[in-house]
Amino acid sequence: MSALLRRTKKRPEDRVVTLVGKPGCHLCDDARIVVRAVCEETGASWVEKDITRDEALYKEYWEQIPVVLVDGEQHTFWRVDPGRLRKALGA
């Protein structure tokens, strides 16, 4: 079977979740709680990026924060559903 057809499923602990937000954002605070809990539960790692410190992120996401990326791809914005994030991580 071709390597292109044979995809290996990433384990949750091999995934990286990125929370894009800014200080003083109550939705970002809510999203942080969900992201932290799901990542601790699944073993995925997570990082947080501040749009006020990154012009490219600001231009791309300023209307959508908080934004959650899974392995660099946009997963959701505004509200984070823990079940949907677990599923995206393969848990």
Buried (B, 14 or more C-beta within 10 A) or exposed (E): EEEEEEEEEEEBEBBBBBBBBBEEBEBBEBBBEBBBEBBEBBEBEBEBBBBEEEEEBBEBBEEEBBBBBBBEEBBBBBEBBEEEBBEBBBB
